[in-house]
Amino acid sequence: MVHNIPEEFMLIAAQIVATVAALLHVVFFVFESVLWMRPSVYGRFGIASHEEAATIRSMAYNQGFYNLALAGGVLVGVVLLAQSGSAFTAGKTAVIFGTACMSIAGIVLASTGRSYRRAASLQFFPAALALVLTIAA
């Protein structure tokens, strides 16, 4: 029983960190798809004017739903990780896929310019940590 403690710890840690990564993506969805036209929101994304925000509103709306879909997949995976057998395997697969996509998106965002590095870090690090912990679990 003692030799299973690290594996159990990894699984619980993976579930917690994956949930954090997913909830961050729900927040991104709310910003991009619900609250986009507020100056305090679009300003966080480096958008300087209402006109510029209106021009890219549909793109932000679409991106928000991508974030929501990834979050949903990861959250379903987290729930399934608490099961056994094929449900556990499906959950692990869902969390690995979702957090890998989030991690890649964080890397891509970081590559677009220095001004995006803080946002990219917020997107990348929880997802990447959840990915590593889930693989190890």
N, CA, C and O of each residue as an XYZ file, in Angstrom:
548
protein
N       0.821     -1.191      0.000
C       0.000      0.000      0.000
C       0.866      1.257      0.000
O       0.534      2.231     -0.674
N       1.967      1.248      0.744
C       2.832      2.421      0.853
C       3.410      2.808     -0.505
O       3.539      3.996     -0.799
N       3.757      1.832     -1.333
C       4.349      2.159     -2.624
C       3.367      2.853     -3.571
O       3.794      3.409     -4.582
N       2.084      2.836     -3.276
C       1.081      3.509     -4.116
C       0.866      4.970     -3.736
O       0.197      5.700     -4.466
N       1.413      5.403     -2.626
C       1.179      6.780     -2.185
C       1.665      7.801     -3.211
O       0.915      8.729     -3.513
N       2.867      7.688     -3.762
C       3.290      8.674     -4.757
C       2.364      8.696     -5.988
O       2.054      9.769     -6.505
N       1.928      7.530     -6.454
C       1.026      7.470     -7.603
C      -0.316      8.133     -7.279
O      -0.867      8.865     -8.101
N      -0.826      7.874     -6.099
C      -2.081      8.496     -5.671
C      -1.906     10.011     -5.530
O      -2.779     10.789     -5.915
N      -0.771     10.406     -4.973
C      -0.485     11.840     -4.847
C      -0.425     12.492     -6.222
O      -0.985     13.570     -6.426
N       0.256     11.839     -7.170
C       0.367     12.376     -8.537
C      -1.016     12.522     -9.154
O      -1.295     13.517     -9.823
N      -1.872     11.550     -8.936
C      -3.215     11.602     -9.509
C      -4.021     12.759     -8.922
O      -4.673     13.502     -9.657
N      -3.977     12.908     -7.610
C      -4.709     14.012     -6.969
C      -4.141     15.359     -7.413
O      -4.891     16.286     -7.716
N      -2.818     15.460     -7.449
C      -2.181     16.700     -7.903
C      -2.550     16.992     -9.351
O      -2.822     18.139     -9.704
N      -2.561     15.963    -10.188
C      -2.942     16.141    -11.599
C      -4.364     16.661    -11.699
O      -4.635     17.575    -12.478
N      -5.272     16.094    -10.924
C      -6.666     16.535    -10.961
C      -6.810     17.986    -10.509
O      -7.565     18.752    -11.107
N      -6.098     18.359     -9.470
C      -6.187     19.734     -8.957
C      -5.620     20.724     -9.979
O      -6.262     21.723    -10.302
N      -4.435     20.447    -10.478
C      -3.789     21.388    -11.402
C      -4.538     21.433    -12.738
O      -4.660     22.500    -13.340
N      -5.037     20.296    -13.201
C      -5.821     20.286    -14.442
C      -7.103     21.091    -14.271
O      -7.535     21.777    -15.197
N      -7.709     21.010    -13.100
C      -8.912     21.806    -12.830
C      -8.582     23.294    -12.849
O      -9.343     24.091    -13.397
N      -7.467     23.669    -12.262
C      -7.039     25.077    -12.297
C      -6.839     25.534    -13.743
O      -7.311     26.604    -14.127
N      -6.145     24.728    -14.543
C      -5.917     25.079    -15.952
C      -7.249     25.222    -16.686
O      -7.432     26.152    -17.472
N      -8.170     24.307    -16.431
C      -9.482     24.370    -17.083
C     -10.254     25.615    -16.650
O     -10.865     26.286    -17.481
N     -10.231     25.921    -15.365
C     -10.959     27.102    -14.883
C     -10.369     28.391    -15.458
O     -11.106     29.333    -15.748
N      -9.064     28.436    -15.622
C      -8.454     29.599    -16.290
C      -9.012     29.744    -17.709
O      -9.275     30.856    -18.167
N      -9.189     28.621    -18.395
C      -9.718     28.678    -19.760
C     -11.194     29.059    -19.780
O     -11.668     29.632    -20.761
N     -11.916     28.754    -18.725
C     -13.295     29.243    -18.612
C     -13.276     30.764    -18.453
O     -14.098     31.464    -19.044
N     -12.343     31.267    -17.659
C     -12.203     32.726    -17.502
C     -11.854     33.372    -18.849
O     -12.401     34.419    -19.198
N     -10.939     32.743    -19.606
C     -10.596     33.266    -20.931
C     -11.838     33.311    -21.811
O     -12.048     34.275    -22.548
N     -12.669     32.259    -21.734
C     -13.923     32.233    -22.491
C     -14.801     33.427    -22.113
O     -15.323     34.121    -22.986
N     -14.959     33.657    -20.834
C     -15.812     34.768    -20.387
C     -15.272     36.096    -20.916
O     -16.042     36.926    -21.398
N     -13.978     36.300    -20.832
C     -13.381     37.535    -21.339
C     -13.599     37.674    -22.845
O     -14.029     38.725    -23.321
N     -13.301     36.617    -23.587
C     -13.298     36.708    -25.048
C     -14.683     36.629    -25.668
O     -14.928     37.244    -26.706
N     -15.588     35.887    -25.055
C     -16.883     35.662    -25.686
C     -18.044     36.390    -25.027
O     -19.082     36.586    -25.659
N     -17.893     36.791    -23.783
C     -19.000     37.426    -23.068
C     -18.722     38.907    -22.792
O     -19.583     39.757    -23.021
N     -17.540     39.205    -22.307
C     -17.228     40.567    -21.855
C     -16.305     41.336    -22.800
O     -15.798     42.398    -22.438
N     -16.085     40.820    -23.984
C     -15.067     41.346    -24.895
C     -15.127     42.853    -25.109
O     -14.078     43.498    -25.113
N     -16.285     43.430    -25.284
C     -16.399     44.839    -25.662
C     -16.196     45.821    -24.499
O     -16.322     47.030    -24.690
N     -15.893     45.330    -23.331
C     -15.563     46.221    -22.213
C     -14.106     46.658    -22.355
O     -13.227     45.817    -22.540
N     -13.841     47.954    -22.272
C     -12.459     48.433    -22.415
C     -11.485     47.773    -21.438
O     -10.332     47.523    -21.788
N     -11.935     47.494    -20.235
C     -11.041     46.849    -19.271
C     -10.692     45.425    -19.683
O      -9.670     44.886    -19.258
N     -11.532     44.816    -20.505
C     -11.262     43.449    -20.967
C     -10.403     43.467    -22.219
O      -9.333     42.858    -22.237
N     -10.846     44.152    -23.269
C     -10.047     44.115    -24.494
C      -8.684     44.774    -24.300
O      -7.729     44.455    -25.008
N      -8.598     45.682    -23.353
C      -7.303     46.294    -23.039
C      -6.296     45.280    -22.503
O      -5.095     45.415    -22.737
N      -6.781     44.262    -21.783
C      -5.900     43.196    -21.283
C      -5.246     42.425    -22.418
O      -4.197     41.807    -22.237
N      -5.870     42.465    -23.588
C      -5.368     41.733    -24.743
C      -4.562     42.630    -25.681
O      -4.239     42.239    -26.803
N      -4.243     43.829    -25.212
C      -3.434     44.741    -26.004
C      -4.211     45.485    -27.079
O      -3.620     46.057    -27.995
N      -5.527     45.479    -26.968
C      -6.366     46.177    -27.934
C      -6.576     47.602    -27.423
O      -7.016     47.805    -26.291
N      -6.261     48.576    -28.258
C      -6.205     49.962    -27.805
C      -7.522     50.719    -27.913
O      -7.737     51.676    -27.169
N      -8.404     50.318    -28.814
C      -9.604     51.121    -29.036
C     -10.847     50.257    -29.179
O     -10.782     49.062    -29.468
N     -11.982     50.912    -28.965
C     -13.278     50.258    -29.134
C     -13.451     49.787    -30.579
O     -13.993     48.709    -30.824
N     -12.996     50.583    -31.515
C     -13.115     50.237    -32.936
C     -12.302     48.983    -33.270
O     -12.774     48.093    -33.978
N     -11.085     48.929    -32.753
C     -10.239     47.754    -32.974
C     -10.866     46.516    -32.326
O     -10.859     45.433    -32.912
N     -11.404     46.681    -31.119
C     -12.066     45.563    -30.439
C     -13.274     45.086    -31.235
O     -13.512     43.883    -31.343
N     -14.034     46.017    -31.787
C     -15.203     45.653    -32.590
C     -14.794     44.914    -33.859
O     -15.493     44.003    -34.303
N     -13.670     45.303    -34.438
C     -13.190     44.680    -35.664
C     -12.850     43.203    -35.432
O     -13.130     42.359    -36.283
N     -12.256     42.900    -34.296
C     -11.849     41.513    -34.055
C     -12.786     40.782    -33.088
O     -12.453     39.708    -32.586
N     -13.936     41.359    -32.836
C     -14.893     40.764    -31.894
C     -15.260     39.332    -32.269
O     -15.279     38.458    -31.402
N     -15.547     39.077    -33.525
C     -15.957     37.722    -33.912
C     -14.814     36.722    -33.732
O     -15.053     35.570    -33.371
N     -13.594     37.148    -33.976
C     -12.449     36.267    -33.761
C     -12.286     35.951    -32.267
O     -12.048     34.802    -31.895
N     -12.414     36.966    -31.423
C     -12.307     36.756    -29.981
C     -13.435     35.851    -29.487
O     -13.216     34.980    -28.646
N     -14.629     36.062    -30.009
C     -15.788     35.242    -29.647
C     -15.517     33.770    -29.968
O     -15.760     32.886    -29.146
N     -15.014     33.528    -31.167
C     -14.688     32.171    -31.597
C     -13.583     31.583    -30.719
O     -13.686     30.436    -30.285
N     -12.547     32.341    -30.459
C     -11.436     31.868    -29.631
C     -11.912     31.521    -28.230
O     -11.451     30.545    -27.637
N     -12.824     32.308    -27.706
C     -13.371     32.017    -26.381
C     -14.040     30.659    -26.325
O     -13.909     29.935    -25.338
N     -14.755     30.313    -27.378
C     -15.416     29.009    -27.396
C     -14.424     27.863    -27.550
O     -14.669     26.769    -27.042
N     -13.319     28.088    -28.234
C     -12.254     27.079    -28.255
C     -11.746     26.842    -26.830
O     -11.556     25.700    -26.412
N     -11.532     27.917    -26.103
C     -11.064     27.801    -24.723
C     -12.083     27.065    -23.852
O     -11.709     26.248    -23.011
N     -13.359     27.355    -24.054
C     -14.405     26.686    -23.285
C     -14.453     25.194    -23.619
O     -14.624     24.366    -22.726
N     -14.303     24.852    -24.883
C     -14.316     23.443    -25.281
C     -13.143     22.690    -24.662
O     -13.314     21.574    -24.172
N     -11.959     23.288    -24.682
C     -10.804     22.647    -24.047
C     -11.041     22.473    -22.547
O     -10.746     21.418    -21.986
N     -11.565     23.495    -21.913
C     -11.840     23.420    -20.476
C     -12.849     22.316    -20.185
O     -12.674     21.553    -19.234
N     -13.885     22.224    -20.980
C     -14.898     21.184    -20.779
C     -14.308     19.794    -20.911
O     -14.602     18.914    -20.102
N     -13.480     19.589    -21.918
C     -12.847     18.289    -22.100
C     -11.956     17.913    -20.933
O     -11.965     16.771    -20.474
N     -11.189     18.876    -20.456
C     -10.296     18.616    -19.324
C     -11.111     18.330    -18.059
O     -10.768     17.426    -17.298
N     -12.174     19.083    -17.830
C     -12.992     18.858    -16.634
C     -13.681     17.496    -16.664
O     -13.761     16.824    -15.636
N     -14.175     17.083    -17.822
C     -14.740     15.738    -17.945
C     -13.659     14.707    -17.651
O     -13.904     13.729    -16.945
N     -12.471     14.923    -18.188
C     -11.356     14.021    -17.926
C     -11.015     13.933    -16.451
O     -10.750     12.847    -15.935
N     -11.020     15.070    -15.769
C     -10.717     15.090    -14.331
C     -11.726     14.232    -13.566
O     -11.351     13.471    -12.674
N     -12.993     14.357    -13.915
C     -14.028     13.551    -13.255
C     -13.797     12.066    -13.530
O     -13.906     11.240    -12.624
N     -13.482     11.731    -14.769
C     -13.261     10.329    -15.137
C     -11.996      9.748    -14.497
O     -11.906      8.538    -14.289
N     -11.021     10.604    -14.186
C      -9.807     10.127    -13.513
C     -10.108      9.537    -12.134
O      -9.318      8.755    -11.604
N     -11.230      9.907    -11.568
C     -11.610      9.378    -10.254
C     -12.256      7.999    -10.366
O     -12.558      7.373     -9.350
N     -12.467      7.527    -11.576
C     -13.086      6.222    -11.813
C     -11.993      5.165    -11.986
O     -10.806      5.436    -11.800
N     -12.413      3.988    -12.338
C     -11.438      2.921    -12.583
C     -11.673      2.332    -13.967
O     -12.659      2.641    -14.636
N     -10.756      1.488    -14.375
C     -10.892      0.779    -15.642
C     -10.868      1.688    -16.851
O     -10.061      2.614    -16.932
N     -11.760      1.415    -17.793
C     -11.766      2.173    -19.046
C     -12.163      3.632    -18.839
O     -11.744      4.495    -19.611
N     -12.961      3.925    -17.817
C     -13.312      5.323    -17.535
C     -12.066      6.109    -17.125
O     -11.875      7.248    -17.549
N     -11.224      5.494    -16.300
C      -9.961      6.132    -15.902
C      -9.094      6.392    -17.135
O      -8.537      7.479    -17.293
N      -8.987      5.398    -17.996
C      -8.168      5.532    -19.206
C      -8.711      6.648    -20.096
O      -7.941      7.438    -20.643
N     -10.025      6.714    -20.241
C     -10.634      7.784    -21.037
C     -10.370      9.146    -20.403
O     -10.088     10.115    -21.108
N     -10.459      9.222    -19.091
C     -10.191     10.473    -18.387
C      -8.760     10.917    -18.547
O      -8.486     12.092    -18.793
N      -7.838      9.968    -18.407
C      -6.421     10.302    -18.559
C      -6.151     10.799    -19.971
O      -5.417     11.768    -20.161
N      -6.736     10.146    -20.953
C      -6.577     10.554    -22.349
C      -7.130     11.961    -22.573
O      -6.491     12.783    -23.230
N      -8.307     12.238    -22.031
C      -8.922     13.558    -22.206
C      -8.082     14.654    -21.557
O      -7.888     15.717    -22.145
N      -7.587     14.402    -20.357
C      -6.773     15.411    -19.666
C      -5.455     15.618    -20.400
O      -5.003     16.752    -20.557
N      -4.838     14.536    -20.846
C      -3.573     14.677    -21.580
C      -3.798     15.461    -22.864
O      -3.034     16.377    -23.167
N      -4.823     15.119    -23.613
C      -5.084     15.833    -24.864
C      -5.380     17.307    -24.605
O      -4.791     18.181    -25.243
N      -6.288     17.586    -23.673
C      -6.674     18.969    -23.403
C      -5.538     19.826    -22.888
O      -5.352     20.956    -23.339
N      -4.776     19.292    -21.942
C      -3.679     20.092    -21.387
C      -2.520     20.209    -22.376
O      -1.788     21.199    -22.353
N      -2.347     19.213    -23.240
C      -1.329     19.340    -24.296
C      -1.720     20.459    -25.254
O      -0.870     21.256    -25.652
N      -2.990     20.526    -25.628
C      -3.455     21.622    -26.506
C      -3.280     22.975    -25.836
O      -2.839     23.931    -26.474
N      -3.619     23.064    -24.561
C      -3.451     24.319    -23.823
C      -1.981     24.717    -23.764
O      -1.640     25.888    -23.936
N      -1.116     23.742    -23.522
C       0.323     24.012    -23.440
C       0.868     24.507    -24.772
O       1.623     25.478    -24.824
N       0.483     23.835    -25.840
C       0.922     24.251    -27.180
C       0.430     25.657    -27.484
O       1.173     26.472    -28.030
N      -0.816     25.943    -27.135
C      -1.358     27.284    -27.369
C      -0.572     28.334    -26.581
O      -0.365     29.447    -27.065
N      -0.139     27.989    -25.385
C       0.685     28.909    -24.598
C       2.024     29.175    -25.260
O       2.507     30.307    -25.258
N       2.623     28.142    -25.824
C       3.902     28.299    -26.533
C       3.708     29.179    -27.767
O       4.512     30.072    -28.035
N       2.646     28.923    -28.505
C       2.371     29.727    -29.700
C       2.145     31.182    -29.312
O       2.660     32.085    -29.971
N       1.381     31.418    -28.248
C       1.141     32.789    -27.809
C       2.449     33.469    -27.421
O       2.662     34.634    -27.758
N       3.319     32.764    -26.725
C       4.615     33.339    -26.337
C       5.456     33.696    -27.557
O       6.234     34.649    -27.520
N       5.304     32.944    -28.624
C       6.101     33.187    -29.830
C       5.629     34.390    -30.633
O       6.309     34.818    -31.566
N       4.466     34.943    -30.278
C       3.930     36.060    -31.050
C       4.484     37.418    -30.631
O       4.259     38.417    -31.313
N       5.204     37.458    -29.520
C       5.813     38.723    -29.112
C       6.001     38.804    -27.613
O       5.312     38.139    -26.839
N       6.937     39.622    -27.230
C       7.258     39.769    -25.804
C       6.075     40.246    -24.978
O       5.942     39.866    -23.815
N       5.231     41.058    -25.552
C       4.104     41.600    -24.788
C       3.101     40.521    -24.385
O       2.259     40.750    -23.516
N       3.185     39.361    -25.004
C       2.252     38.272    -24.704
C       2.842     37.231    -23.755
O       2.165     36.259    -23.421
N       4.066     37.409    -23.322
C       4.728     36.377    -22.518
C       4.041     36.139    -21.171
O       3.972     34.997    -20.715
N       3.540     37.177    -20.538
C       2.863     36.994    -19.248
C       1.588     36.178    -19.434
O       1.339     35.231    -18.686
N       0.790     36.539    -20.419
C      -0.438     35.786    -20.701
C      -0.119     34.363    -21.129
O      -0.818     33.420    -20.757
N       0.933     34.216    -21.907
C       1.343     32.882    -22.355
C       1.770     32.018    -21.173
O       1.464     30.826    -21.130
N       2.467     32.608    -20.225
C       2.877     31.870    -19.028
C       1.672     31.403    -18.224
O       1.635     30.273    -17.736
N       0.697     32.280    -18.096
C      -0.532     31.942    -17.378
C      -1.257     30.789    -18.067
O      -1.831     29.925    -17.405
N      -1.229     30.779    -19.372
C      -1.875     29.707    -20.122
C      -1.034     28.427    -20.095
O      -1.574     27.329    -19.961
N       0.272     28.570    -20.222
C       1.154     27.413    -20.382
C       1.433     26.641    -19.094
O       1.228     25.428    -19.053
N       1.892     27.310    -18.055
C       2.437     26.598    -16.902
C       1.446     25.693    -16.171
O       1.801     24.548    -15.890
N       0.224     26.129    -15.843
C      -0.694     25.175    -15.191
C      -1.019     23.982    -16.100
O      -1.089     22.842    -15.642
N      -1.214     24.260    -17.376
C      -1.537     23.177    -18.309
C      -0.372     22.208    -18.454
O      -0.570     20.993    -18.447
N       0.837     22.734    -18.585
C       2.010     21.871    -18.742
C       2.258     21.041    -17.485
O       2.601     19.862    -17.574
N       2.086     21.654    -16.321
C       2.256     20.910    -15.069
C       1.197     19.811    -14.965
O       1.503     18.680    -14.586
N      -0.048     20.149    -15.304
C      -1.112     19.138    -15.281
C      -0.805     18.014    -16.269
O      -1.056     16.844    -15.977
N      -0.271     18.359    -17.414
C       0.095     17.360    -18.422
C       1.138     16.390    -17.866
O       0.979     15.173    -17.968
N       2.188     16.925    -17.289
C       3.264     16.089    -16.743
C       2.726     15.208    -15.599
O       3.017     14.013    -15.546
N       1.948     15.798    -14.696
C       1.415     15.034    -13.578
C       0.454     13.935    -14.039
O       0.443     12.837    -13.483
N      -0.337     14.234    -15.041
C      -1.289     13.243    -15.551
C      -0.570     12.089    -16.232
O      -0.942     10.928    -16.059
N       0.442     12.404    -16.992
C       1.234     11.337    -17.640
C       1.877     10.453    -16.575
O       1.939      9.233    -16.727
N       2.355     11.073    -15.499
C       3.037     10.326    -14.442
C       2.069      9.521    -13.562
O       2.471      8.555    -12.913
N       0.807      9.923    -13.547
C      -0.183      9.262    -12.668
C      -0.549      7.874    -13.164
O      -1.362      7.191    -12.542
